[in-house]
Amino acid sequence: MSTLTRKQVLLSPDNILKLRQWSKIYHLSEAELVRRAIQAYQPDAPVSLECEKELVQAMLAQMKESLTSAIAVVYTTRSSAV
């Protein structure tokens, strides 16, 4: 293995939670998972239309989940302020 360099990255709480979960599931360090994700990332790789649709659906589902969570926090905050 080549020499490794320490890098600091900023991650959302959701990304940190996922990284920790995957680390336990796959018995790999969080750093190794990040290294593997970088190695697997190919932004210029051709994407089929079906794959693109799946990606868009996954992004929309994540957006819906995030918005639903944010709305719940707003309602909780407003309820406790009254």
FIMARPA-723514 format. One record per atom (N, C-alpha, C): residue number from 1; residue in one letter; x, y, z. Coordinates in nm, 2 decimals. Layout:
N
<atom><marnu>NUM</marnu><torro>A</torro><east>X</east><north>Y</north><up>Z</up></atom>
...
***
This chain:
82
<atom><marnu>1</marnu><torro>M</torro><east>0.08</east><north>-0.12</north><up>0.00</up></atom>
<atom><marnu>1</marnu><torro>M</torro><east>0.00</east><north>0.00</north><up>0.00</up></atom>
<atom><marnu>1</marnu><torro>M</torro><east>0.09</east><north>0.12</north><up>0.00</up></atom>
<atom><marnu>2</marnu><torro>S</torro><east>0.05</east><north>0.22</north><up>-0.07</up></atom>
<atom><marnu>2</marnu><torro>S</torro><east>0.13</east><north>0.35</north><up>-0.08</up></atom>
<atom><marnu>2</marnu><torro>S</torro><east>0.11</east><north>0.43</north><up>0.05</up></atom>
<atom><marnu>3</marnu><torro>T</torro><east>0.19</east><north>0.53</north><up>0.06</up></atom>
<atom><marnu>3</marnu><torro>T</torro><east>0.18</east><north>0.61</north><up>0.18</up></atom>
<atom><marnu>3</marnu><torro>T</torro><east>0.04</east><north>0.68</north><up>0.19</up></atom>
<atom><marnu>4</marnu><torro>L</torro><east>-0.02</east><north>0.69</north><up>0.30</up></atom>
<atom><marnu>4</marnu><torro>L</torro><east>-0.15</east><north>0.75</north><up>0.32</up></atom>
<atom><marnu>4</marnu><torro>L</torro><east>-0.13</east><north>0.89</north><up>0.38</up></atom>
<atom><marnu>5</marnu><torro>T</torro><east>-0.21</east><north>0.98</north><up>0.34</up></atom>
<atom><marnu>5</marnu><torro>T</torro><east>-0.21</east><north>1.12</north><up>0.39</up></atom>
<atom><marnu>5</marnu><torro>T</torro><east>-0.34</east><north>1.15</north><up>0.46</up></atom>
<atom><marnu>6</marnu><torro>R</torro><east>-0.33</east><north>1.20</north><up>0.58</up></atom>
<atom><marnu>6</marnu><torro>R</torro><east>-0.46</east><north>1.24</north><up>0.66</up></atom>
<atom><marnu>6</marnu><torro>R</torro><east>-0.52</east><north>1.36</north><up>0.59</up></atom>
<atom><marnu>7</marnu><torro>K</torro><east>-0.65</east><north>1.35</north><up>0.57</up></atom>
<atom><marnu>7</marnu><torro>K</torro><east>-0.73</east><north>1.46</north><up>0.51</up></atom>
<atom><marnu>7</marnu><torro>K</torro><east>-0.86</east><north>1.48</north><up>0.60</up></atom>
<atom><marnu>8</marnu><torro>Q</torro><east>-0.90</east><north>1.60</north><up>0.62</up></atom>
<atom><marnu>8</marnu><torro>Q</torro><east>-1.02</east><north>1.63</north><up>0.70</up></atom>
<atom><marnu>8</marnu><torro>Q</torro><east>-1.13</east><north>1.66</north><up>0.60</up></atom>
<atom><marnu>9</marnu><torro>V</torro><east>-1.24</east><north>1.59</north><up>0.62</up></atom>
<atom><marnu>9</marnu><torro>V</torro><east>-1.36</east><north>1.62</north><up>0.53</up></atom>
<atom><marnu>9</marnu><torro>V</torro><east>-1.48</east><north>1.65</north><up>0.62</up></atom>
<atom><marnu>10</marnu><torro>L</torro><east>-1.57</east><north>1.72</north><up>0.56</up></atom>
<atom><marnu>10</marnu><torro>L</torro><east>-1.69</east><north>1.76</north><up>0.63</up></atom>
<atom><marnu>10</marnu><torro>L</torro><east>-1.81</east><north>1.67</north><up>0.58</up></atom>
<atom><marnu>11</marnu><torro>L</torro><east>-1.88</east><north>1.61</north><up>0.67</up></atom>
<atom><marnu>11</marnu><torro>L</torro><east>-1.99</east><north>1.52</north><up>0.64</up></atom>
<atom><marnu>11</marnu><torro>L</torro><east>-2.11</east><north>1.56</north><up>0.72</up></atom>
<atom><marnu>12</marnu><torro>S</torro><east>-2.23</east><north>1.54</north><up>0.66</up></atom>
<atom><marnu>12</marnu><torro>S</torro><east>-2.35</east><north>1.57</north><up>0.73</up></atom>
<atom><marnu>12</marnu><torro>S</torro><east>-2.37</east><north>1.46</north><up>0.84</up></atom>
<atom><marnu>13</marnu><torro>P</torro><east>-2.45</east><north>1.49</north><up>0.94</up></atom>
<atom><marnu>13</marnu><torro>P</torro><east>-2.48</east><north>1.38</north><up>1.04</up></atom>
<atom><marnu>13</marnu><torro>P</torro><east>-2.54</east><north>1.25</north><up>0.98</up></atom>
<atom><marnu>14</marnu><torro>D</torro><east>-2.62</east><north>1.27</north><up>0.88</up></atom>
<atom><marnu>14</marnu><torro>D</torro><east>-2.67</east><north>1.15</north><up>0.81</up></atom>
<atom><marnu>14</marnu><torro>D</torro><east>-2.56</east><north>1.07</north><up>0.74</up></atom>
<atom><marnu>15</marnu><torro>N</torro><east>-2.46</east><north>1.14</north><up>0.68</up></atom>
<atom><marnu>15</marnu><torro>N</torro><east>-2.35</east><north>1.07</north><up>0.62</up></atom>
<atom><marnu>15</marnu><torro>N</torro><east>-2.26</east><north>1.00</north><up>0.72</up></atom>
<atom><marnu>16</marnu><torro>I</torro><east>-2.24</east><north>1.06</north><up>0.83</up></atom>
<atom><marnu>16</marnu><torro>I</torro><east>-2.16</east><north>1.00</north><up>0.94</up></atom>
<atom><marnu>16</marnu><torro>I</torro><east>-2.23</east><north>0.88</north><up>0.99</up></atom>
<atom><marnu>17</marnu><torro>L</torro><east>-2.36</east><north>0.88</north><up>1.01</up></atom>
<atom><marnu>17</marnu><torro>L</torro><east>-2.44</east><north>0.77</north><up>1.06</up></atom>
<atom><marnu>17</marnu><torro>L</torro><east>-2.43</east><north>0.65</north><up>0.96</up></atom>
<atom><marnu>18</marnu><torro>K</torro><east>-2.45</east><north>0.68</north><up>0.83</up></atom>
<atom><marnu>18</marnu><torro>K</torro><east>-2.44</east><north>0.58</north><up>0.73</up></atom>
<atom><marnu>18</marnu><torro>K</torro><east>-2.30</east><north>0.52</north><up>0.73</up></atom>
<atom><marnu>19</marnu><torro>L</torro><east>-2.20</east><north>0.60</north><up>0.73</up></atom>
<atom><marnu>19</marnu><torro>L</torro><east>-2.06</east><north>0.56</north><up>0.73</up></atom>
<atom><marnu>19</marnu><torro>L</torro><east>-2.03</east><north>0.46</north><up>0.85</up></atom>
<atom><marnu>20</marnu><torro>R</torro><east>-2.08</east><north>0.50</north><up>0.97</up></atom>
<atom><marnu>20</marnu><torro>R</torro><east>-2.06</east><north>0.42</north><up>1.09</up></atom>
<atom><marnu>20</marnu><torro>R</torro><east>-2.13</east><north>0.28</north><up>1.07</up></atom>
<atom><marnu>21</marnu><torro>Q</torro><east>-2.25</east><north>0.29</north><up>1.02</up></atom>
<atom><marnu>21</marnu><torro>Q</torro><east>-2.33</east><north>0.16</north><up>1.00</up></atom>
<atom><marnu>21</marnu><torro>Q</torro><east>-2.26</east><north>0.07</north><up>0.90</up></atom>
<atom><marnu>22</marnu><torro>W</torro><east>-2.22</east><north>0.13</north><up>0.79</up></atom>
<atom><marnu>22</marnu><torro>W</torro><east>-2.15</east><north>0.05</north><up>0.69</up></atom>
<atom><marnu>22</marnu><torro>W</torro><east>-2.02</east><north>-0.01</north><up>0.74</up></atom>
<atom><marnu>23</marnu><torro>S</torro><east>-1.95</east><north>0.07</north><up>0.82</up></atom>
<atom><marnu>23</marnu><torro>S</torro><east>-1.83</east><north>0.02</north><up>0.88</up></atom>
<atom><marnu>23</marnu><torro>S</torro><east>-1.85</east><north>-0.11</north><up>0.96</up></atom>
<atom><marnu>24</marnu><torro>K</torro><east>-1.96</east><north>-0.11</north><up>1.04</up></atom>
<atom><marnu>24</marnu><torro>K</torro><east>-1.99</east><north>-0.22</north><up>1.12</up></atom>
<atom><marnu>24</marnu><torro>K</torro><east>-2.04</east><north>-0.34</north><up>1.04</up></atom>
<atom><marnu>25</marnu><torro>I</torro><east>-2.13</east><north>-0.31</north><up>0.94</up></atom>
<atom><marnu>25</marnu><torro>I</torro><east>-2.18</east><north>-0.42</north><up>0.85</up></atom>
<atom><marnu>25</marnu><torro>I</torro><east>-2.07</east><north>-0.49</north><up>0.78</up></atom>
<atom><marnu>26</marnu><torro>Y</torro><east>-1.98</east><north>-0.41</north><up>0.72</up></atom>
<atom><marnu>26</marnu><torro>Y</torro><east>-1.88</east><north>-0.47</north><up>0.63</up></atom>
<atom><marnu>26</marnu><torro>Y</torro><east>-1.74</east><north>-0.49</north><up>0.70</up></atom>
<atom><marnu>27</marnu><torro>H</torro><east>-1.74</east><north>-0.46</north><up>0.83</up></atom>
<atom><marnu>27</marnu><torro>H</torro><east>-1.61</east><north>-0.49</north><up>0.90</up></atom>
<atom><marnu>27</marnu><torro>H</torro><east>-1.49</east><north>-0.42</north><up>0.84</up></atom>
<atom><marnu>28</marnu><torro>L</torro><east>-1.52</east><north>-0.29</north><up>0.80</up></atom>
<atom><marnu>28</marnu><torro>L</torro><east>-1.41</east><north>-0.21</north><up>0.74</up></atom>
<atom><marnu>28</marnu><torro>L</torro><east>-1.40</east><north>-0.08</north><up>0.82</up></atom>
<atom><marnu>29</marnu><torro>S</torro><east>-1.29</east><north>-0.02</north><up>0.82</up></atom>
<atom><marnu>29</marnu><torro>S</torro><east>-1.28</east><north>0.11</north><up>0.88</up></atom>
<atom><marnu>29</marnu><torro>S</torro><east>-1.35</east><north>0.22</north><up>0.80</up></atom>
<atom><marnu>30</marnu><torro>E</torro><east>-1.39</east><north>0.32</north><up>0.86</up></atom>
<atom><marnu>30</marnu><torro>E</torro><east>-1.46</east><north>0.43</north><up>0.79</up></atom>
<atom><marnu>30</marnu><torro>E</torro><east>-1.37</east><north>0.49</north><up>0.68</up></atom>
<atom><marnu>31</marnu><torro>A</torro><east>-1.24</east><north>0.50</north><up>0.71</up></atom>
<atom><marnu>31</marnu><torro>A</torro><east>-1.14</east><north>0.55</north><up>0.61</up></atom>
<atom><marnu>31</marnu><torro>A</torro><east>-1.13</east><north>0.46</north><up>0.49</up></atom>
<atom><marnu>32</marnu><torro>E</torro><east>-1.14</east><north>0.33</north><up>0.52</up></atom>
<atom><marnu>32</marnu><torro>E</torro><east>-1.13</east><north>0.23</north><up>0.40</up></atom>
<atom><marnu>32</marnu><torro>E</torro><east>-1.26</east><north>0.24</north><up>0.32</up></atom>
<atom><marnu>33</marnu><torro>L</torro><east>-1.37</east><north>0.26</north><up>0.38</up></atom>
<atom><marnu>33</marnu><torro>L</torro><east>-1.49</east><north>0.28</north><up>0.30</up></atom>
<atom><marnu>33</marnu><torro>L</torro><east>-1.49</east><north>0.41</north><up>0.21</up></atom>
<atom><marnu>34</marnu><torro>V</torro><east>-1.43</east><north>0.52</north><up>0.27</up></atom>
<atom><marnu>34</marnu><torro>V</torro><east>-1.42</east><north>0.64</north><up>0.19</up></atom>
<atom><marnu>34</marnu><torro>V</torro><east>-1.32</east><north>0.62</north><up>0.08</up></atom>
<atom><marnu>35</marnu><torro>R</torro><east>-1.21</east><north>0.55</north><up>0.10</up></atom>
<atom><marnu>35</marnu><torro>R</torro><east>-1.11</east><north>0.52</north><up>0.00</up></atom>
<atom><marnu>35</marnu><torro>R</torro><east>-1.18</east><north>0.44</north><up>-0.11</up></atom>
<atom><marnu>36</marnu><torro>R</torro><east>-1.25</east><north>0.34</north><up>-0.08</up></atom>
<atom><marnu>36</marnu><torro>R</torro><east>-1.32</east><north>0.25</north><up>-0.18</up></atom>
<atom><marnu>36</marnu><torro>R</torro><east>-1.42</east><north>0.33</north><up>-0.26</up></atom>
<atom><marnu>37</marnu><torro>A</torro><east>-1.50</east><north>0.42</north><up>-0.19</up></atom>
<atom><marnu>37</marnu><torro>A</torro><east>-1.60</east><north>0.50</north><up>-0.26</up></atom>
<atom><marnu>37</marnu><torro>A</torro><east>-1.53</east><north>0.59</north><up>-0.36</up></atom>
<atom><marnu>38</marnu><torro>I</torro><east>-1.42</east><north>0.65</north><up>-0.33</up></atom>
<atom><marnu>38</marnu><torro>I</torro><east>-1.34</east><north>0.73</north><up>-0.42</up></atom>
<atom><marnu>38</marnu><torro>I</torro><east>-1.29</east><north>0.65</north><up>-0.54</up></atom>
<atom><marnu>39</marnu><torro>Q</torro><east>-1.24</east><north>0.53</north><up>-0.51</up></atom>
<atom><marnu>39</marnu><torro>Q</torro><east>-1.19</east><north>0.44</north><up>-0.62</up></atom>
<atom><marnu>39</marnu><torro>Q</torro><east>-1.30</east><north>0.40</north><up>-0.71</up></atom>
<atom><marnu>40</marnu><torro>A</torro><east>-1.42</east><north>0.38</north><up>-0.66</up></atom>
<atom><marnu>40</marnu><torro>A</torro><east>-1.54</east><north>0.33</north><up>-0.74</up></atom>
<atom><marnu>40</marnu><torro>A</torro><east>-1.61</east><north>0.45</north><up>-0.82</up></atom>
<atom><marnu>41</marnu><torro>Y</torro><east>-1.59</east><north>0.57</north><up>-0.77</up></atom>
<atom><marnu>41</marnu><torro>Y</torro><east>-1.66</east><north>0.68</north><up>-0.84</up></atom>
<atom><marnu>41</marnu><torro>Y</torro><east>-1.60</east><north>0.71</north><up>-0.98</up></atom>
<atom><marnu>42</marnu><torro>Q</torro><east>-1.69</east><north>0.70</north><up>-1.07</up></atom>
<atom><marnu>42</marnu><torro>Q</torro><east>-1.65</east><north>0.73</north><up>-1.21</up></atom>
<atom><marnu>42</marnu><torro>Q</torro><east>-1.75</east><north>0.82</north><up>-1.28</up></atom>
<atom><marnu>43</marnu><torro>P</torro><east>-1.73</east><north>0.95</north><up>-1.26</up></atom>
<atom><marnu>43</marnu><torro>P</torro><east>-1.83</east><north>1.05</north><up>-1.31</up></atom>
<atom><marnu>43</marnu><torro>P</torro><east>-1.85</east><north>1.05</north><up>-1.46</up></atom>
<atom><marnu>44</marnu><torro>D</torro><east>-1.75</east><north>1.01</north><up>-1.53</up></atom>
<atom><marnu>44</marnu><torro>D</torro><east>-1.75</east><north>1.01</north><up>-1.68</up></atom>
<atom><marnu>44</marnu><torro>D</torro><east>-1.80</east><north>0.88</north><up>-1.74</up></atom>
<atom><marnu>45</marnu><torro>A</torro><east>-1.83</east><north>0.78</north><up>-1.65</up></atom>
<atom><marnu>45</marnu><torro>A</torro><east>-1.88</east><north>0.65</north><up>-1.70</up></atom>
<atom><marnu>45</marnu><torro>A</torro><east>-2.02</east><north>0.67</north><up>-1.77</up></atom>
<atom><marnu>46</marnu><torro>P</torro><east>-2.04</east><north>0.60</north><up>-1.88</up></atom>
<atom><marnu>46</marnu><torro>P</torro><east>-2.17</east><north>0.61</north><up>-1.94</up></atom>
<atom><marnu>46</marnu><torro>P</torro><east>-2.28</east><north>0.55</north><up>-1.85</up></atom>
<atom><marnu>47</marnu><torro>V</torro><east>-2.39</east><north>0.62</north><up>-1.84</up></atom>
<atom><marnu>47</marnu><torro>V</torro><east>-2.50</east><north>0.57</north><up>-1.76</up></atom>
<atom><marnu>47</marnu><torro>V</torro><east>-2.62</east><north>0.54</north><up>-1.85</up></atom>
<atom><marnu>48</marnu><torro>S</torro><east>-2.68</east><north>0.43</north><up>-1.83</up></atom>
<atom><marnu>48</marnu><torro>S</torro><east>-2.80</east><north>0.39</north><up>-1.90</up></atom>
<atom><marnu>48</marnu><torro>S</torro><east>-2.92</east><north>0.47</north><up>-1.86</up></atom>
<atom><marnu>49</marnu><torro>L</torro><east>-3.02</east><north>0.49</north><up>-1.95</up></atom>
<atom><marnu>49</marnu><torro>L</torro><east>-3.14</east><north>0.57</north><up>-1.91</up></atom>
<atom><marnu>49</marnu><torro>L</torro><east>-3.21</east><north>0.51</north><up>-1.79</up></atom>
<atom><marnu>50</marnu><torro>E</torro><east>-3.21</east><north>0.37</north><up>-1.79</up></atom>
<atom><marnu>50</marnu><torro>E</torro><east>-3.28</east><north>0.31</north><up>-1.67</up></atom>
<atom><marnu>50</marnu><torro>E</torro><east>-3.20</east><north>0.34</north><up>-1.54</up></atom>
<atom><marnu>51</marnu><torro>C</torro><east>-3.07</east><north>0.33</north><up>-1.55</up></atom>
<atom><marnu>51</marnu><torro>C</torro><east>-2.99</east><north>0.36</north><up>-1.43</up></atom>
<atom><marnu>51</marnu><torro>C</torro><east>-3.01</east><north>0.51</north><up>-1.39</up></atom>
<atom><marnu>52</marnu><torro>E</torro><east>-3.01</east><north>0.60</north><up>-1.49</up></atom>
<atom><marnu>52</marnu><torro>E</torro><east>-3.03</east><north>0.74</north><up>-1.46</up></atom>
<atom><marnu>52</marnu><torro>E</torro><east>-3.17</east><north>0.76</north><up>-1.39</up></atom>
<atom><marnu>53</marnu><torro>K</torro><east>-3.27</east><north>0.69</north><up>-1.44</up></atom>
<atom><marnu>53</marnu><torro>K</torro><east>-3.41</east><north>0.70</north><up>-1.38</up></atom>
<atom><marnu>53</marnu><torro>K</torro><east>-3.40</east><north>0.65</north><up>-1.23</up></atom>
<atom><marnu>54</marnu><torro>E</torro><east>-3.33</east><north>0.54</north><up>-1.21</up></atom>
<atom><marnu>54</marnu><torro>E</torro><east>-3.32</east><north>0.49</north><up>-1.07</up></atom>
<atom><marnu>54</marnu><torro>E</torro><east>-3.25</east><north>0.59</north><up>-0.98</up></atom>
<atom><marnu>55</marnu><torro>L</torro><east>-3.14</east><north>0.66</north><up>-1.03</up></atom>
<atom><marnu>55</marnu><torro>L</torro><east>-3.07</east><north>0.75</north><up>-0.96</up></atom>
<atom><marnu>55</marnu><torro>L</torro><east>-3.16</east><north>0.87</north><up>-0.92</up></atom>
<atom><marnu>56</marnu><torro>V</torro><east>-3.23</east><north>0.92</north><up>-1.02</up></atom>
<atom><marnu>56</marnu><torro>V</torro><east>-3.33</east><north>1.03</north><up>-1.00</up></atom>
<atom><marnu>56</marnu><torro>V</torro><east>-3.43</east><north>0.99</north><up>-0.89</up></atom>
<atom><marnu>57</marnu><torro>Q</torro><east>-3.49</east><north>0.87</north><up>-0.90</up></atom>
<atom><marnu>57</marnu><torro>Q</torro><east>-3.59</east><north>0.83</north><up>-0.81</up></atom>
<atom><marnu>57</marnu><torro>Q</torro><east>-3.53</east><north>0.82</north><up>-0.67</up></atom>
<atom><marnu>58</marnu><torro>A</torro><east>-3.41</east><north>0.77</north><up>-0.66</up></atom>
<atom><marnu>58</marnu><torro>A</torro><east>-3.34</east><north>0.76</north><up>-0.53</up></atom>
<atom><marnu>58</marnu><torro>A</torro><east>-3.31</east><north>0.90</north><up>-0.47</up></atom>
<atom><marnu>59</marnu><torro>M</torro><east>-3.27</east><north>1.00</north><up>-0.55</up></atom>
<atom><marnu>59</marnu><torro>M</torro><east>-3.25</east><north>1.13</north><up>-0.50</up></atom>
<atom><marnu>59</marnu><torro>M</torro><east>-3.38</east><north>1.20</north><up>-0.46</up></atom>
<atom><marnu>60</marnu><torro>L</torro><east>-3.49</east><north>1.18</north><up>-0.54</up></atom>
<atom><marnu>60</marnu><torro>L</torro><east>-3.62</east><north>1.23</north><up>-0.50</up></atom>
<atom><marnu>60</marnu><torro>L</torro><east>-3.67</east><north>1.17</north><up>-0.37</up></atom>
<atom><marnu>61</marnu><torro>A</torro><east>-3.65</east><north>1.04</north><up>-0.35</up></atom>
<atom><marnu>61</marnu><torro>A</torro><east>-3.69</east><north>0.98</north><up>-0.22</up></atom>
<atom><marnu>61</marnu><torro>A</torro><east>-3.61</east><north>1.03</north><up>-0.10</up></atom>
<atom><marnu>62</marnu><torro>Q</torro><east>-3.48</east><north>1.06</north><up>-0.12</up></atom>
<atom><marnu>62</marnu><torro>Q</torro><east>-3.40</east><north>1.12</north><up>-0.02</up></atom>
<atom><marnu>62</marnu><torro>Q</torro><east>-3.44</east><north>1.26</north><up>0.01</up></atom>
<atom><marnu>63</marnu><torro>M</torro><east>-3.47</east><north>1.34</north><up>-0.09</up></atom>
<atom><marnu>63</marnu><torro>M</torro><east>-3.52</east><north>1.47</north><up>-0.07</up></atom>
<atom><marnu>63</marnu><torro>M</torro><east>-3.65</east><north>1.47</north><up>0.00</up></atom>
<atom><marnu>64</marnu><torro>K</torro><east>-3.74</east><north>1.38</north><up>-0.03</up></atom>
<atom><marnu>64</marnu><torro>K</torro><east>-3.87</east><north>1.37</north><up>0.04</up></atom>
<atom><marnu>64</marnu><torro>K</torro><east>-3.85</east><north>1.34</north><up>0.18</up></atom>
<atom><marnu>65</marnu><torro>E</torro><east>-3.76</east><north>1.24</north><up>0.21</up></atom>
<atom><marnu>65</marnu><torro>E</torro><east>-3.73</east><north>1.20</north><up>0.35</up></atom>
<atom><marnu>65</marnu><torro>E</torro><east>-3.68</east><north>1.32</north><up>0.43</up></atom>
<atom><marnu>66</marnu><torro>S</torro><east>-3.59</east><north>1.39</north><up>0.37</up></atom>
<atom><marnu>66</marnu><torro>S</torro><east>-3.52</east><north>1.51</north><up>0.43</up></atom>
<atom><marnu>66</marnu><torro>S</torro><east>-3.63</east><north>1.62</north><up>0.46</up></atom>
<atom><marnu>67</marnu><torro>L</torro><east>-3.71</east><north>1.65</north><up>0.36</up></atom>
<atom><marnu>67</marnu><torro>L</torro><east>-3.81</east><north>1.75</north><up>0.38</up></atom>
<atom><marnu>67</marnu><torro>L</torro><east>-3.92</east><north>1.71</north><up>0.49</up></atom>
<atom><marnu>68</marnu><torro>T</torro><east>-3.96</east><north>1.58</north><up>0.48</up></atom>
<atom><marnu>68</marnu><torro>T</torro><east>-4.05</east><north>1.53</north><up>0.58</up></atom>
<atom><marnu>68</marnu><torro>T</torro><east>-3.99</east><north>1.55</north><up>0.72</up></atom>
<atom><marnu>69</marnu><torro>S</torro><east>-3.87</east><north>1.51</north><up>0.74</up></atom>
<atom><marnu>69</marnu><torro>S</torro><east>-3.80</east><north>1.53</north><up>0.87</up></atom>
<atom><marnu>69</marnu><torro>S</torro><east>-3.79</east><north>1.67</north><up>0.91</up></atom>
<atom><marnu>70</marnu><torro>A</torro><east>-3.76</east><north>1.76</north><up>0.82</up></atom>
<atom><marnu>70</marnu><torro>A</torro><east>-3.74</east><north>1.90</north><up>0.85</up></atom>
<atom><marnu>70</marnu><torro>A</torro><east>-3.88</east><north>1.96</north><up>0.89</up></atom>
<atom><marnu>71</marnu><torro>I</torro><east>-3.99</east><north>1.92</north><up>0.82</up></atom>
<atom><marnu>71</marnu><torro>I</torro><east>-4.12</east><north>1.97</north><up>0.85</up></atom>
<atom><marnu>71</marnu><torro>I</torro><east>-4.16</east><north>1.92</north><up>0.99</up></atom>
<atom><marnu>72</marnu><torro>A</torro><east>-4.13</east><north>1.80</north><up>1.02</up></atom>
<atom><marnu>72</marnu><torro>A</torro><east>-4.16</east><north>1.75</north><up>1.16</up></atom>
<atom><marnu>72</marnu><torro>A</torro><east>-4.09</east><north>1.83</north><up>1.27</up></atom>
<atom><marnu>73</marnu><torro>V</torro><east>-3.96</east><north>1.86</north><up>1.24</up></atom>
<atom><marnu>73</marnu><torro>V</torro><east>-3.89</east><north>1.94</north><up>1.34</up></atom>
<atom><marnu>73</marnu><torro>V</torro><east>-3.95</east><north>2.08</north><up>1.35</up></atom>
<atom><marnu>74</marnu><torro>V</torro><east>-3.99</east><north>2.14</north><up>1.25</up></atom>
<atom><marnu>74</marnu><torro>V</torro><east>-4.06</east><north>2.27</north><up>1.25</up></atom>
<atom><marnu>74</marnu><torro>V</torro><east>-4.18</east><north>2.26</north><up>1.34</up></atom>
<atom><marnu>75</marnu><torro>Y</torro><east>-4.27</east><north>2.16</north><up>1.31</up></atom>
<atom><marnu>75</marnu><torro>Y</torro><east>-4.39</east><north>2.14</north><up>1.39</up></atom>
<atom><marnu>75</marnu><torro>Y</torro><east>-4.36</east><north>2.12</north><up>1.53</up></atom>
<atom><marnu>76</marnu><torro>T</torro><east>-4.27</east><north>2.04</north><up>1.56</up></atom>
<atom><marnu>76</marnu><torro>T</torro><east>-4.23</east><north>2.01</north><up>1.70</up></atom>
<atom><marnu>76</marnu><torro>T</torro><east>-4.18</east><north>2.14</north><up>1.77</up></atom>
<atom><marnu>77</marnu><torro>T</torro><east>-4.10</east><north>2.22</north><up>1.70</up></atom>
<atom><marnu>77</marnu><torro>T</torro><east>-4.05</east><north>2.34</north><up>1.76</up></atom>
<atom><marnu>77</marnu><torro>T</torro><east>-4.16</east><north>2.44</north><up>1.78</up></atom>
<atom><marnu>78</marnu><torro>R</torro><east>-4.25</east><north>2.45</north><up>1.68</up></atom>
<atom><marnu>78</marnu><torro>R</torro><east>-4.36</east><north>2.55</north><up>1.70</up></atom>
<atom><marnu>78</marnu><torro>R</torro><east>-4.45</east><north>2.50</north><up>1.81</up></atom>
<atom><marnu>79</marnu><torro>S</torro><east>-4.48</east><north>2.37</north><up>1.82</up></atom>
<atom><marnu>79</marnu><torro>S</torro><east>-4.57</east><north>2.32</north><up>1.93</up></atom>
<atom><marnu>79</marnu><torro>S</torro><east>-4.51</east><north>2.35</north><up>2.07</up></atom>
<atom><marnu>80</marnu><torro>S</torro><east>-4.38</east><north>2.33</north><up>2.08</up></atom>
<atom><marnu>80</marnu><torro>S</torro><east>-4.32</east><north>2.35</north><up>2.21</up></atom>
<atom><marnu>80</marnu><torro>S</torro><east>-4.30</east><north>2.50</north><up>2.25</up></atom>
<atom><marnu>81</marnu><torro>A</torro><east>-4.31</east><north>2.58</north><up>2.15</up></atom>
<atom><marnu>81</marnu><torro>A</torro><east>-4.29</east><north>2.73</north><up>2.17</up></atom>
<atom><marnu>81</marnu><torro>A</torro><east>-4.42</east><north>2.79</north><up>2.22</up></atom>
<atom><marnu>82</marnu><torro>V</torro><east>-4.53</east><north>2.72</north><up>2.20</up></atom>
<atom><marnu>82</marnu><torro>V</torro><east>-4.67</east><north>2.77</north><up>2.24</up></atom>
<atom><marnu>82</marnu><torro>V</torro><east>-4.70</east><north>2.75</north><up>2.38</up></atom>
***
